[in-house]
Amino acid sequence: MATLDILAVCMIVTSLAVFGLRNLKAAVGVYAVQTLLLVAIFFMLAAKFEADQLFAWAVVAFFTKVVFVPAVLFWLIKKLGVISEDEPVTGFFVSPVIAMGFSLAIAMSIHPIFLEFSLIKEEIMLIAAVTVFMMGIFGFMLRNSFIKQILAYCLFENGIHLSLALMAYNSHELVELGILTDAIFAVIIMSVLAIRFYKAYGSLDTSKATNLRG
């Protein structure tokens, strides 16, 4: 298996770890590792396909997603004094299995369509991109921790970035910069909301906000 494929598989594995780990600091740390893998993929794709735009994407992604976003999340965890998430309804074992199973099934089903229109024909990486994206979606659906839902957003954003690198790496650098900037503001805003939620409910378990239900 080529190095790029190995990195892609590692992104799938780390998405499962981010989704399933109960310790929040560990989950954030694994997310940082996953994003570092994404940066490495950007650099390798840039060198292999002479895609200079991806060099710029890699540098920006390193400072925003490997350094800044994890730093914000570590600060949030320290400020709130939380260590681990409350157990979801489906349990810590069942929900990751459900999420990964459905994510891989969806990725295997639709990746041929993406491959058809992709500038870079790397099948395993496209499967990884869709899988990571779907793990983020399922994170919103199956995890109740506010911080885990922020990480779920970060996961599907990583999936989008990998898809964009494969399908439209010739996009202007401002496109990637805009997406990354949006991600930074989104994480900051969600972190502020998490603090307000914790002050109001004494917990990060979003299922406890029963008075928000219509």
C-alpha positions as CSV (number, residue, x, y, z in Angstrom):
1,M,0.0,0.0,0.0
2,A,1.3,3.4,-0.9
3,T,2.2,6.0,1.7
4,L,-0.7,8.2,0.7
5,D,-3.1,5.3,1.2
6,I,-1.7,4.5,4.6
7,L,-2.2,8.1,5.7
8,A,-5.7,8.0,4.4
9,V,-6.5,4.8,6.4
10,C,-4.9,6.4,9.4
11,M,-7.4,9.3,9.0
12,I,-10.3,6.8,9.2
13,V,-8.8,5.2,12.3
14,T,-8.3,8.5,14.0
15,S,-11.8,9.6,13.2
16,L,-13.1,6.5,15.0
17,A,-10.8,7.4,18.0
18,V,-12.0,11.0,18.1
19,F,-15.6,9.8,18.0
20,G,-15.2,7.0,20.6
21,L,-12.7,8.2,23.2
22,R,-14.4,9.2,26.4
23,N,-11.5,11.3,27.6
24,L,-11.9,14.7,26.0
25,K,-8.3,15.8,26.1
26,A,-7.3,12.5,24.4
27,A,-10.0,13.1,21.8
28,V,-8.7,16.6,21.0
29,G,-5.1,15.2,20.9
30,V,-6.1,12.5,18.4
31,Y,-8.0,15.2,16.3
32,A,-4.7,17.2,16.2
33,V,-2.9,14.0,15.0
34,Q,-5.6,13.5,12.3
35,T,-5.2,17.0,11.0
36,L,-1.4,16.6,11.0
37,L,-2.0,13.6,8.7
38,L,-4.2,15.8,6.5
39,V,-1.3,18.3,6.3
40,A,1.1,15.5,5.3
41,I,-1.3,14.4,2.6
42,F,-1.5,17.9,1.3
43,F,2.3,18.1,1.1
44,M,2.6,14.7,-0.6
45,L,-0.1,15.5,-3.1
46,A,1.5,18.8,-3.9
47,A,4.8,17.1,-4.6
48,K,3.4,14.2,-6.5
49,F,1.0,16.1,-8.8
50,E,2.9,19.4,-8.9
51,A,0.0,21.2,-7.3
52,D,1.6,24.3,-5.8
53,Q,-1.7,25.4,-4.3
54,L,-1.7,22.5,-1.9
55,F,1.6,23.7,-0.4
56,A,-0.1,26.9,0.7
57,W,-3.1,24.9,1.9
58,A,-0.9,22.6,4.0
59,V,0.9,25.6,5.7
60,V,-2.4,27.3,6.5
61,A,-4.0,24.1,7.7
62,F,-1.1,23.4,10.0
63,F,-1.3,26.7,11.9
64,T,-5.1,26.9,12.0
65,K,-6.2,23.2,12.5
66,V,-3.2,21.5,14.0
67,V,-2.2,24.4,16.4
68,F,-5.0,26.9,16.9
69,V,-8.2,24.8,17.0
70,P,-6.8,22.2,19.4
71,A,-5.4,25.0,21.6
72,V,-8.8,26.5,21.8
73,L,-10.4,23.2,22.7
74,F,-7.7,22.4,25.4
75,W,-8.4,25.8,26.9
76,L,-12.1,25.1,26.9
77,I,-11.7,21.8,28.6
78,K,-9.4,23.3,31.2
79,K,-11.7,26.3,31.8
80,L,-14.7,24.1,32.4
81,G,-12.8,21.5,34.4
82,V,-14.3,18.6,32.5
83,I,-12.4,15.3,32.0
84,S,-14.8,13.0,30.1
85,E,-18.1,13.0,28.4
86,D,-21.3,11.6,29.9
87,E,-22.2,8.2,28.5
88,P,-24.5,8.5,25.4
89,V,-27.8,6.7,25.2
90,T,-26.3,4.1,22.8
91,G,-23.2,3.5,25.0
92,F,-19.6,4.2,24.3
93,F,-19.1,0.9,22.4
94,V,-22.2,0.7,20.3
95,S,-22.4,4.3,18.9
96,P,-18.8,4.2,17.4
97,V,-19.5,0.9,15.7
98,I,-22.8,2.2,14.3
99,A,-21.1,5.4,13.1
100,M,-18.1,3.7,11.4
101,G,-20.3,1.0,9.8
102,F,-22.7,3.4,8.2
103,S,-19.9,5.8,7.3
104,L,-17.9,3.2,5.5
105,A,-21.0,1.9,3.8
106,I,-21.9,5.3,2.5
107,A,-18.3,6.1,1.4
108,M,-18.1,2.8,-0.5
109,S,-21.4,3.6,-2.2
110,I,-20.8,7.1,-3.4
111,H,-17.0,7.3,-3.9
112,P,-17.2,6.2,-7.5
113,I,-19.2,9.3,-8.3
114,F,-16.6,11.5,-6.6
115,L,-13.8,9.6,-8.4
116,E,-15.4,10.3,-11.8
117,F,-15.2,14.1,-11.2
118,S,-12.0,14.2,-9.2
119,L,-8.8,15.8,-10.5
120,I,-6.7,13.4,-8.4
121,K,-7.8,9.8,-8.9
122,E,-7.0,8.3,-5.5
123,E,-9.7,5.9,-4.6
124,I,-8.7,5.1,-1.0
125,M,-8.3,8.7,-0.1
126,L,-11.7,9.6,-1.5
127,I,-13.2,6.8,0.6
128,A,-11.4,8.2,3.6
129,A,-12.6,11.7,2.9
130,V,-16.3,10.6,2.8
131,T,-15.8,8.4,5.8
132,V,-14.3,11.1,8.0
133,F,-17.0,13.5,6.8
134,M,-19.8,11.0,7.7
135,M,-18.2,10.3,11.1
136,G,-18.6,14.0,11.8
137,I,-22.2,13.9,10.8
138,F,-22.9,10.9,13.1
139,G,-21.0,12.6,15.9
140,F,-23.7,15.3,15.9
141,M,-26.4,12.6,15.9
142,L,-25.0,10.1,18.5
143,R,-22.8,12.1,20.9
144,N,-24.4,14.5,23.5
145,S,-21.2,16.2,24.8
146,F,-21.0,19.8,23.6
147,I,-17.2,19.4,23.1
148,K,-17.7,16.1,21.2
149,Q,-20.1,17.9,18.9
150,I,-17.5,20.6,18.3
151,L,-15.0,17.8,17.4
152,A,-17.7,16.3,15.2
153,Y,-17.8,19.6,13.3
154,C,-14.0,19.5,13.0
155,L,-14.1,15.9,11.7
156,F,-16.5,16.6,8.8
157,E,-14.6,19.7,8.0
158,N,-11.4,17.6,7.7
159,G,-13.4,15.3,5.3
160,I,-14.4,18.4,3.3
161,H,-10.8,19.6,3.0
162,L,-9.5,16.2,1.9
163,S,-12.3,16.0,-0.7
164,L,-11.6,19.5,-2.0
165,A,-7.9,18.7,-2.3
166,L,-8.6,15.7,-4.4
167,M,-11.4,17.1,-6.5
168,A,-10.5,20.8,-6.9
169,Y,-6.9,21.4,-5.8
170,N,-6.6,24.0,-8.5
171,S,-9.0,26.3,-6.7
172,H,-7.5,29.6,-5.6
173,E,-5.8,29.7,-2.3
174,L,-8.4,32.1,-1.1
175,V,-11.0,29.4,-1.3
176,E,-9.1,27.2,1.2
177,L,-8.2,30.2,3.4
178,G,-11.9,31.2,3.5
179,I,-13.0,27.7,4.6
180,L,-10.3,27.5,7.2
181,T,-11.1,31.0,8.6
182,D,-14.8,30.0,8.8
183,A,-13.7,26.9,10.8
184,I,-11.8,29.0,13.3
185,F,-14.7,31.3,13.9
186,A,-17.1,28.4,14.1
187,V,-15.0,26.7,16.8
188,I,-14.6,29.9,18.8
189,I,-18.4,30.6,18.6
190,M,-19.2,27.0,19.6
191,S,-16.7,27.2,22.5
192,V,-18.4,30.4,23.8
193,L,-21.8,28.7,23.5
194,A,-20.4,25.6,25.4
195,I,-19.3,27.9,28.3
196,R,-22.7,29.5,28.4
197,F,-24.4,26.1,28.3
198,Y,-22.2,24.8,31.1
199,K,-23.0,27.8,33.3
200,A,-26.7,27.3,32.6
201,Y,-27.0,23.5,33.1
202,G,-23.9,22.5,35.0
203,S,-23.1,20.0,32.3
204,L,-22.0,19.7,28.7
205,D,-24.6,17.0,28.0
206,T,-26.9,18.7,25.4
207,S,-29.7,16.2,26.1
208,K,-30.2,17.9,29.5
209,A,-31.5,21.1,27.8
210,T,-35.0,19.8,28.0
211,N,-36.5,23.3,28.2
212,L,-35.2,24.0,24.7
213,R,-37.5,21.4,23.2
214,G,-40.8,22.6,21.6
